[in-house]
Amino acid sequence: MKKNITILSHGQALVVLLVFMVVAITMTTMAVALLVINANAASQVEQGDMAVAIAQSGAENAILRLARNPGYTGETLTVDGGSATVTVTGTNPLTVTSVGTYNGFVRGVVASASFLDTVLTVNSWQEVY
């Protein structure tokens, strides 16, 4: 009794191999592209977070300086490779605006504070976009 065994000819095996190679190369290329895109997105999120942290540092510095000197009006600070531009406006309540810049990313924080007798109280603190 003879068994029918199908054997791929040399040409058919080459075509199958080429199809599998194209699929494997395509999947590898897509995986690498996805990895690069995610790395860039994560880097941008981190830089935006750094800008927020710098803005908050500037606002905290302004609150501290206001507690020591009620006539403080603001300044520009260099913080961790970025800068915070702080302005203080108003009389009572005071509005502290701090804009943090890091590698082209800009974020801001606005705080409201008021003096009651000689005690400085922070009324609100929020990130602005």
C-alpha positions, 0 to 999 in steps of 0.5 A: 500500500502506497501513501501519498506524501505531498512534498513541496517543490523547491520553488514552493518552499521558497515562496512560503519562506519569503511570505513568512519573512515578509510577515516577520519583518513587518511585525518587527518594524511595527514593534520598533516603531511603536516602541519609538513612538511610546518613548517620545510620548513618555519623554514629552510627558516627563518634560511637561511634568518638569515644567509644572514642578518648576512653576510650583517651585517658583510659586512656593518661593514667592509665598516664602518671600511674601511672608518675609517681605510683603512688598515682594513683586516677583522675579525670574528663577533658574530651577533644574535646567528650566526657569520660573517667572513669578509675578505677584499682583493685587493687594489683599488677596495677593495673586501669585502667578508662576510660569515654568518653562522647561525645554520648550514646555510651558506650564503655570501655577496661580496661587491666591494668598492674603494677609490677616494681620501679619499672617500670610494664608494661602487661599487657593493653589491651582495649575493653569493651562 
